[in-house]
């Protein structure tokens, strides 16, 4: 996942303070039916969710620690 994609997801979810659940809901809302609902895309969907949550953790740690 590109960082620009994560930024669009984060903005739709409500910003840096959005919960993991909000991020996942935003990812699902931005996917088409095939990407969000079908079994064949499950692996790719989980990869996208994991990447987004990693970006979220990194941006939140930078915000909180100031590094």
mmCIF file as gemmi writes it, N, C-alpha and C atoms, coordinates in Angstrom:
data_model
loop_
_atom_site.group_PDB
_atom_site.id
_atom_site.type_symbol
_atom_site.label_atom_id
_atom_site.label_alt_id
_atom_site.label_comp_id
_atom_site.label_asym_id
_atom_site.label_entity_id
_atom_site.label_seq_id
_atom_site.pdbx_PDB_ins_code
_atom_site.Cartn_x
_atom_site.Cartn_y
_atom_site.Cartn_z
_atom_site.occupancy
_atom_site.B_iso_or_equiv
_atom_site.pdbx_formal_charge
_atom_site.auth_seq_id
_atom_site.auth_asym_id
_atom_site.pdbx_PDB_model_num
ATOM 1 N N . UNK Axp A 1 ? 0.84 -1.168 0 1 0 ? 1 A 1
ATOM 2 C CA . UNK Axp A 1 ? 0 0 0 1 0 ? 1 A 1
ATOM 3 C C . UNK Axp A 1 ? 0.89 1.238 0 1 0 ? 1 A 1
ATOM 4 N N . UNK Axp A 2 ? 0.528 2.178 -0.831 1 0 ? 2 A 1
ATOM 5 C CA . UNK Axp A 2 ? 1.241 3.443 -0.869 1 0 ? 2 A 1
ATOM 6 C C . UNK Axp A 2 ? 0.811 4.323 0.307 1 0 ? 2 A 1
ATOM 7 N N . UNK Axp A 3 ? 1.72 5.19 0.729 1 0 ? 3 A 1
ATOM 8 C CA . UNK Axp A 3 ? 1.401 6.065 1.849 1 0 ? 3 A 1
ATOM 9 C C . UNK Axp A 3 ? 0.26 7.014 1.488 1 0 ? 3 A 1
ATOM 10 N N . UNK Axp A 4 ? 0.191 7.424 0.226 1 0 ? 4 A 1
ATOM 11 C CA . UNK Axp A 4 ? -0.899 8.309 -0.191 1 0 ? 4 A 1
ATOM 12 C C . UNK Axp A 4 ? -2.256 7.606 -0.075 1 0 ? 4 A 1
ATOM 13 N N . UNK Axp A 5 ? -2.288 6.3 -0.346 1 0 ? 5 A 1
ATOM 14 C CA . UNK Axp A 5 ? -3.532 5.542 -0.16 1 0 ? 5 A 1
ATOM 15 C C . UNK Axp A 5 ? -3.913 5.513 1.315 1 0 ? 5 A 1
ATOM 16 N N . UNK Axp A 6 ? -2.906 5.301 2.167 1 0 ? 6 A 1
ATOM 17 C CA . UNK Axp A 6 ? -3.19 5.296 3.609 1 0 ? 6 A 1
ATOM 18 C C . UNK Axp A 6 ? -3.739 6.647 4.054 1 0 ? 6 A 1
ATOM 19 N N . UNK Axp A 7 ? -3.186 7.74 3.535 1 0 ? 7 A 1
ATOM 20 C CA . UNK Axp A 7 ? -3.662 9.062 3.938 1 0 ? 7 A 1
ATOM 21 C C . UNK Axp A 7 ? -5.124 9.274 3.56 1 0 ? 7 A 1
ATOM 22 N N . UNK Axp A 8 ? -5.526 8.768 2.378 1 0 ? 8 A 1
ATOM 23 C CA . UNK Axp A 8 ? -6.933 8.87 1.989 1 0 ? 8 A 1
ATOM 24 C C . UNK Axp A 8 ? -7.82 8.063 2.93 1 0 ? 8 A 1
ATOM 25 N N . UNK Axp A 9 ? -7.355 6.88 3.308 1 0 ? 9 A 1
ATOM 26 C CA . UNK Axp A 9 ? -8.112 6.028 4.228 1 0 ? 9 A 1
ATOM 27 C C . UNK Axp A 9 ? -8.217 6.694 5.592 1 0 ? 9 A 1
ATOM 28 N N . UNK Axp A 10 ? -7.095 7.236 6.068 1 0 ? 10 A 1
ATOM 29 C CA . UNK Axp A 10 ? -7.078 7.884 7.383 1 0 ? 10 A 1
ATOM 30 C C . UNK Axp A 10 ? -8.019 9.081 7.418 1 0 ? 10 A 1
ATOM 31 N N . UNK Axp A 11 ? -8.002 9.881 6.36 1 0 ? 11 A 1
ATOM 32 C CA . UNK Axp A 11 ? -8.887 11.045 6.3 1 0 ? 11 A 1
ATOM 33 C C . UNK Axp A 11 ? -10.356 10.616 6.32 1 0 ? 11 A 1
ATOM 34 N N . UNK Axp A 12 ? -10.67 9.551 5.59 1 0 ? 12 A 1
ATOM 35 C CA . UNK Axp A 12 ? -12.055 9.067 5.559 1 0 ? 12 A 1
ATOM 36 C C . UNK Axp A 12 ? -12.468 8.48 6.91 1 0 ? 12 A 1
ATOM 37 N N . UNK Axp A 13 ? -11.503 7.889 7.633 1 0 ? 13 A 1
ATOM 38 C CA . UNK Axp A 13 ? -11.801 7.254 8.921 1 0 ? 13 A 1
ATOM 39 C C . UNK Axp A 13 ? -11.924 8.26 10.054 1 0 ? 13 A 1
ATOM 40 N N . UNK Axp A 14 ? -11.393 9.459 9.882 1 0 ? 14 A 1
ATOM 41 C CA . UNK Axp A 14 ? -11.532 10.459 10.929 1 0 ? 14 A 1
ATOM 42 C C . UNK Axp A 14 ? -10.231 11.008 11.471 1 0 ? 14 A 1
ATOM 43 N N . UNK Axp A 15 ? -9.116 10.719 10.83 1 0 ? 15 A 1
ATOM 44 C CA . UNK Axp A 15 ? -7.848 11.291 11.251 1 0 ? 15 A 1
ATOM 45 C C . UNK Axp A 15 ? -6.987 10.322 12.048 1 0 ? 15 A 1
ATOM 46 N N . UNK Axp A 16 ? -5.931 10.859 12.633 1 0 ? 16 A 1
ATOM 47 C CA . UNK Axp A 16 ? -4.954 10.046 13.363 1 0 ? 16 A 1
ATOM 48 C C . UNK Axp A 16 ? -5.58 9.377 14.574 1 0 ? 16 A 1
ATOM 49 N N . UNK Axp A 17 ? -6.565 10.001 15.15 1 0 ? 17 A 1
ATOM 50 C CA . UNK Axp A 17 ? -7.173 9.443 16.36 1 0 ? 17 A 1
ATOM 51 C C . UNK Axp A 17 ? -8.218 8.364 16.056 1 0 ? 17 A 1
ATOM 52 N N . UNK Axp A 18 ? -8.394 7.993 14.8 1 0 ? 18 A 1
ATOM 53 C CA . UNK Axp A 18 ? -9.374 6.965 14.442 1 0 ? 18 A 1
ATOM 54 C C . UNK Axp A 18 ? -8.952 5.613 15.013 1 0 ? 18 A 1
ATOM 55 N N . UNK Axp A 19 ? -9.933 4.822 15.39 1 0 ? 19 A 1
ATOM 56 C CA . UNK Axp A 19 ? -9.65 3.495 15.937 1 0 ? 19 A 1
ATOM 57 C C . UNK Axp A 19 ? -9.321 2.526 14.802 1 0 ? 19 A 1
ATOM 58 N N . UNK Axp A 20 ? -8.798 1.36 15.173 1 0 ? 20 A 1
ATOM 59 C CA . UNK Axp A 20 ? -8.51 0.325 14.181 1 0 ? 20 A 1
ATOM 60 C C . UNK Axp A 20 ? -9.781 -0.062 13.431 1 0 ? 20 A 1
ATOM 61 N N . UNK Axp A 21 ? -10.872 -0.129 14.147 1 0 ? 21 A 1
ATOM 62 C CA . UNK Axp A 21 ? -12.153 -0.487 13.53 1 0 ? 21 A 1
ATOM 63 C C . UNK Axp A 21 ? -12.57 0.549 12.486 1 0 ? 21 A 1
ATOM 64 N N . UNK Axp A 22 ? -12.369 1.83 12.792 1 0 ? 22 A 1
ATOM 65 C CA . UNK Axp A 22 ? -12.704 2.887 11.839 1 0 ? 22 A 1
ATOM 66 C C . UNK Axp A 22 ? -11.847 2.791 10.58 1 0 ? 22 A 1
ATOM 67 N N . UNK Axp A 23 ? -10.572 2.453 10.754 1 0 ? 23 A 1
ATOM 68 C CA . UNK Axp A 23 ? -9.67 2.297 9.609 1 0 ? 23 A 1
ATOM 69 C C . UNK Axp A 23 ? -10.148 1.144 8.728 1 0 ? 23 A 1
ATOM 70 N N . UNK Axp A 24 ? -10.49 0.023 9.338 1 0 ? 24 A 1
ATOM 71 C CA . UNK Axp A 24 ? -10.944 -1.143 8.586 1 0 ? 24 A 1
ATOM 72 C C . UNK Axp A 24 ? -12.248 -0.841 7.858 1 0 ? 24 A 1
ATOM 73 N N . UNK Axp A 25 ? -13.166 -0.146 8.509 1 0 ? 25 A 1
ATOM 74 C CA . UNK Axp A 25 ? -14.428 0.225 7.863 1 0 ? 25 A 1
ATOM 75 C C . UNK Axp A 25 ? -14.176 1.157 6.68 1 0 ? 25 A 1
ATOM 76 N N . UNK Axp A 26 ? -13.22 2.071 6.816 1 0 ? 26 A 1
ATOM 77 C CA . UNK Axp A 26 ? -12.899 2.979 5.715 1 0 ? 26 A 1
ATOM 78 C C . UNK Axp A 26 ? -12.296 2.216 4.541 1 0 ? 26 A 1
ATOM 79 N N . UNK Axp A 27 ? -11.452 1.237 4.83 1 0 ? 27 A 1
ATOM 80 C CA . UNK Axp A 27 ? -10.876 0.42 3.755 1 0 ? 27 A 1
ATOM 81 C C . UNK Axp A 27 ? -11.985 -0.319 3.013 1 0 ? 27 A 1
ATOM 82 N N . UNK Axp A 28 ? -12.894 -0.934 3.749 1 0 ? 28 A 1
ATOM 83 C CA . UNK Axp A 28 ? -13.985 -1.677 3.117 1 0 ? 28 A 1
ATOM 84 C C . UNK Axp A 28 ? -14.876 -0.758 2.291 1 0 ? 28 A 1
ATOM 85 N N . UNK Axp A 29 ? -15.107 0.448 2.768 1 0 ? 29 A 1
ATOM 86 C CA . UNK Axp A 29 ? -15.989 1.359 2.03 1 0 ? 29 A 1
ATOM 87 C C . UNK Axp A 29 ? -15.341 1.864 0.745 1 0 ? 29 A 1
ATOM 88 N N . UNK Axp A 30 ? -14.022 1.854 0.68 1 0 ? 30 A 1
ATOM 89 C CA . UNK Axp A 30 ? -13.336 2.339 -0.513 1 0 ? 30 A 1
ATOM 90 C C . UNK Axp A 30 ? -13.13 1.235 -1.555 1 0 ? 30 A 1
ATOM 91 N N . UNK Axp A 31 ? -13.37 -0.011 -1.192 1 0 ? 31 A 1
ATOM 92 C CA . UNK Axp A 31 ? -13.218 -1.125 -2.132 1 0 ? 31 A 1
ATOM 93 C C . UNK Axp A 31 ? -14.525 -1.355 -2.886 1 0 ? 31 A 1
ATOM 94 N N . UNK Axp A 32 ? -14.393 -1.938 -4.065 1 0 ? 32 A 1
ATOM 95 C CA . UNK Axp A 32 ? -15.594 -2.338 -4.788 1 0 ? 32 A 1
ATOM 96 C C . UNK Axp A 32 ? -16.125 -3.634 -4.186 1 0 ? 32 A 1
ATOM 97 N N . UNK Axp A 33 ? -17.248 -4.111 -4.683 1 0 ? 33 A 1
ATOM 98 C CA . UNK Axp A 33 ? -17.879 -5.309 -4.091 1 0 ? 33 A 1
ATOM 99 C C . UNK Axp A 33 ? -16.934 -6.503 -4.131 1 0 ? 33 A 1
ATOM 100 N N . UNK Axp A 34 ? -16.276 -6.706 -5.256 1 0 ? 34 A 1
ATOM 101 C CA . UNK Axp A 34 ? -15.398 -7.868 -5.406 1 0 ? 34 A 1
ATOM 102 C C . UNK Axp A 34 ? -14.245 -7.819 -4.41 1 0 ? 34 A 1
ATOM 103 N N . UNK Axp A 35 ? -13.674 -6.645 -4.201 1 0 ? 35 A 1
ATOM 104 C CA . UNK Axp A 35 ? -12.554 -6.518 -3.282 1 0 ? 35 A 1
ATOM 105 C C . UNK Axp A 35 ? -12.963 -6.595 -1.826 1 0 ? 35 A 1
ATOM 106 N N . UNK Axp A 36 ? -14.158 -6.131 -1.521 1 0 ? 36 A 1
ATOM 107 C CA . UNK Axp A 36 ? -14.579 -6.053 -0.122 1 0 ? 36 A 1
ATOM 108 C C . UNK Axp A 36 ? -15.318 -7.286 0.368 1 0 ? 36 A 1
ATOM 109 N N . UNK Axp A 37 ? -15.935 -8.037 -0.53 1 0 ? 37 A 1
ATOM 110 C CA . UNK Axp A 37 ? -16.841 -9.092 -0.078 1 0 ? 37 A 1
ATOM 111 C C . UNK Axp A 37 ? -16.473 -10.514 -0.509 1 0 ? 37 A 1
ATOM 112 N N . UNK Axp A 38 ? -15.701 -10.672 -1.581 1 0 ? 38 A 1
ATOM 113 C CA . UNK Axp A 38 ? -15.501 -12.021 -2.099 1 0 ? 38 A 1
ATOM 114 C C . UNK Axp A 38 ? -14.362 -12.746 -1.396 1 0 ? 38 A 1
ATOM 115 N N . UNK Axp A 39 ? -14.466 -14.033 -1.377 1 0 ? 39 A 1
ATOM 116 C CA . UNK Axp A 39 ? -13.486 -14.886 -0.716 1 0 ? 39 A 1
ATOM 117 C C . UNK Axp A 39 ? -12.145 -14.883 -1.458 1 0 ? 39 A 1
ATOM 118 N N . UNK Axp A 40 ? -12.19 -14.754 -2.78 1 0 ? 40 A 1
ATOM 119 C CA . UNK Axp A 40 ? -10.958 -14.819 -3.562 1 0 ? 40 A 1
ATOM 120 C C . UNK Axp A 40 ? -10.029 -13.632 -3.303 1 0 ? 40 A 1
ATOM 121 N N . UNK Axp A 41 ? -10.551 -12.527 -2.829 1 0 ? 41 A 1
ATOM 122 C CA . UNK Axp A 41 ? -9.735 -11.337 -2.557 1 0 ? 41 A 1
ATOM 123 C C . UNK Axp A 41 ? -9.389 -11.201 -1.08 1 0 ? 41 A 1
ATOM 124 N N . UNK Axp A 42 ? -9.7 -12.198 -0.288 1 0 ? 42 A 1
ATOM 125 C CA . UNK Axp A 42 ? -9.512 -12.139 1.164 1 0 ? 42 A 1
ATOM 126 C C . UNK Axp A 42 ? -8.053 -11.884 1.547 1 0 ? 42 A 1
ATOM 127 N N . UNK Axp A 43 ? -7.131 -12.592 0.907 1 0 ? 43 A 1
ATOM 128 C CA . UNK Axp A 43 ? -5.707 -12.444 1.231 1 0 ? 43 A 1
ATOM 129 C C . UNK Axp A 43 ? -5.245 -11.017 0.946 1 0 ? 43 A 1
ATOM 130 N N . UNK Axp A 44 ? -5.623 -10.477 -0.212 1 0 ? 44 A 1
ATOM 131 C CA . UNK Axp A 44 ? -5.213 -9.123 -0.573 1 0 ? 44 A 1
ATOM 132 C C . UNK Axp A 44 ? -5.847 -8.08 0.344 1 0 ? 44 A 1
ATOM 133 N N . UNK Axp A 45 ? -7.093 -8.341 0.739 1 0 ? 45 A 1
ATOM 134 C CA . UNK Axp A 45 ? -7.78 -7.432 1.661 1 0 ? 45 A 1
ATOM 135 C C . UNK Axp A 45 ? -7.074 -7.409 3.01 1 0 ? 45 A 1
ATOM 136 N N . UNK Axp A 46 ? -6.672 -8.569 3.493 1 0 ? 46 A 1
ATOM 137 C CA . UNK Axp A 46 ? -5.982 -8.64 4.787 1 0 ? 46 A 1
ATOM 138 C C . UNK Axp A 46 ? -4.604 -7.995 4.72 1 0 ? 46 A 1
ATOM 139 N N . UNK Axp A 47 ? -3.925 -8.117 3.585 1 0 ? 47 A 1
ATOM 140 C CA . UNK Axp A 47 ? -2.633 -7.452 3.411 1 0 ? 47 A 1
ATOM 141 C C . UNK Axp A 47 ? -2.815 -5.94 3.47 1 0 ? 47 A 1
ATOM 142 N N . UNK Axp A 48 ? -3.844 -5.433 2.803 1 0 ? 48 A 1
ATOM 143 C CA . UNK Axp A 48 ? -4.111 -3.989 2.805 1 0 ? 48 A 1
ATOM 144 C C . UNK Axp A 48 ? -4.439 -3.504 4.212 1 0 ? 48 A 1
ATOM 145 N N . UNK Axp A 49 ? -5.222 -4.271 4.941 1 0 ? 49 A 1
ATOM 146 C CA . UNK Axp A 49 ? -5.587 -3.88 6.31 1 0 ? 49 A 1
ATOM 147 C C . UNK Axp A 49 ? -4.355 -3.868 7.204 1 0 ? 49 A 1
ATOM 148 N N . UNK Axp A 50 ? -3.512 -4.903 7.085 1 0 ? 50 A 1
ATOM 149 C CA . UNK Axp A 50 ? -2.286 -4.957 7.891 1 0 ? 50 A 1
ATOM 150 C C . UNK Axp A 50 ? -1.363 -3.775 7.592 1 0 ? 50 A 1
ATOM 151 N N . UNK Axp A 51 ? -1.199 -3.467 6.299 1 0 ? 51 A 1
ATOM 152 C CA . UNK Axp A 51 ? -0.351 -2.336 5.915 1 0 ? 51 A 1
ATOM 153 C C . UNK Axp A 51 ? -0.884 -1.026 6.484 1 0 ? 51 A 1
ATOM 154 N N . UNK Axp A 52 ? -2.196 -0.833 6.386 1 0 ? 52 A 1
ATOM 155 C CA . UNK Axp A 52 ? -2.799 0.401 6.891 1 0 ? 52 A 1
ATOM 156 C C . UNK Axp A 52 ? -2.622 0.514 8.398 1 0 ? 52 A 1
ATOM 157 N N . UNK Axp A 53 ? -2.781 -0.583 9.121 1 0 ? 53 A 1
ATOM 158 C CA . UNK Axp A 53 ? -2.631 -0.53 10.577 1 0 ? 53 A 1
ATOM 159 C C . UNK Axp A 53 ? -1.174 -0.3 10.983 1 0 ? 53 A 1
ATOM 160 N N . UNK Axp A 54 ? -0.233 -0.788 10.17 1 0 ? 54 A 1
ATOM 161 C CA . UNK Axp A 54 ? 1.188 -0.505 10.436 1 0 ? 54 A 1
ATOM 162 C C . UNK Axp A 54 ? 1.477 0.982 10.255 1 0 ? 54 A 1
ATOM 163 N N . UNK Axp A 55 ? 0.964 1.563 9.154 1 0 ? 55 A 1
ATOM 164 C CA . UNK Axp A 55 ? 1.129 3.001 8.93 1 0 ? 55 A 1
ATOM 165 C C . UNK Axp A 55 ? 0.5 3.799 10.071 1 0 ? 55 A 1
ATOM 166 N N . UNK Axp A 56 ? -0.66 3.353 10.531 1 0 ? 56 A 1
ATOM 167 C CA . UNK Axp A 56 ? -1.351 4.047 11.619 1 0 ? 56 A 1
ATOM 168 C C . UNK Axp A 56 ? -0.523 4.016 12.895 1 0 ? 56 A 1
ATOM 169 N N . UNK Axp A 57 ? 0.019 2.858 13.219 1 0 ? 57 A 1
ATOM 170 C CA . UNK Axp A 57 ? 0.842 2.738 14.429 1 0 ? 57 A 1
ATOM 171 C C . UNK Axp A 57 ? 2.091 3.61 14.327 1 0 ? 57 A 1
ATOM 172 N N . UNK Axp A 58 ? 2.692 3.641 13.149 1 0 ? 58 A 1
ATOM 173 C CA . UNK Axp A 58 ? 3.895 4.452 12.962 1 0 ? 58 A 1
ATOM 174 C C . UNK Axp A 58 ? 3.575 5.945 13.074 1 0 ? 58 A 1
ATOM 175 N N . UNK Axp A 59 ? 2.51 6.384 12.443 1 0 ? 59 A 1
ATOM 176 C CA . UNK Axp A 59 ? 2.17 7.811 12.5 1 0 ? 59 A 1
ATOM 177 C C . UNK Axp A 59 ? 1.733 8.22 13.904 1 0 ? 59 A 1
ATOM 178 N N . UNK Axp A 60 ? 1.036 7.322 14.593 1 0 ? 60 A 1
ATOM 179 C CA . UNK Axp A 60 ? 0.622 7.639 15.969 1 0 ? 60 A 1
ATOM 180 C C . UNK Axp A 60 ? 1.825 7.709 16.891 1 0 ? 60 A 1
ATOM 181 N N . UNK Axp A 61 ? 2.82 6.822 16.717 1 0 ? 61 A 1
ATOM 182 C CA . UNK Axp A 61 ? 4.004 6.859 17.579 1 0 ? 61 A 1
ATOM 183 C C . UNK Axp A 61 ? 4.82 8.125 17.323 1 0 ? 61 A 1
ATOM 184 N N . UNK Axp A 62 ? 4.891 8.543 16.063 1 0 ? 62 A 1
ATOM 185 C CA . UNK Axp A 62 ? 5.59 9.789 15.752 1 0 ? 62 A 1
ATOM 186 C C . UNK Axp A 62 ? 4.873 10.977 16.39 1 0 ? 62 A 1
ATOM 187 N N . UNK Axp A 63 ? 3.551 10.96 16.338 1 0 ? 63 A 1
ATOM 188 C CA . UNK Axp A 63 ? 2.767 12.046 16.931 1 0 ? 63 A 1
ATOM 189 C C . UNK Axp A 63 ? 2.931 12.104 18.441 1 0 ? 63 A 1
ATOM 190 N N . UNK Axp A 64 ? 2.906 10.957 19.101 1 0 ? 64 A 1
ATOM 191 C CA . UNK Axp A 64 ? 2.975 10.915 20.55 1 0 ? 64 A 1
ATOM 192 C C . UNK Axp A 64 ? 4.379 11.139 21.085 1 0 ? 64 A 1
ATOM 193 N N . UNK Axp A 65 ? 5.382 10.594 20.393 1 0 ? 65 A 1
ATOM 194 C CA . UNK Axp A 65 ? 6.754 10.696 20.888 1 0 ? 65 A 1
ATOM 195 C C . UNK Axp A 65 ? 7.488 11.916 20.35 1 0 ? 65 A 1
ATOM 196 N N . UNK Axp A 66 ? 7.028 12.43 19.224 1 0 ? 66 A 1
ATOM 197 C CA . UNK Axp A 66 ? 7.664 13.598 18.645 1 0 ? 66 A 1
ATOM 198 C C . UNK Axp A 66 ? 8.969 13.292 17.926 1 0 ? 66 A 1
ATOM 199 N N . UNK Axp A 67 ? 9.144 12.048 17.493 1 0 ? 67 A 1
ATOM 200 C CA . UNK Axp A 67 ? 10.383 11.677 16.78 1 0 ? 67 A 1
ATOM 201 C C . UNK Axp A 67 ? 10.143 11.598 15.315 1 0 ? 67 A 1
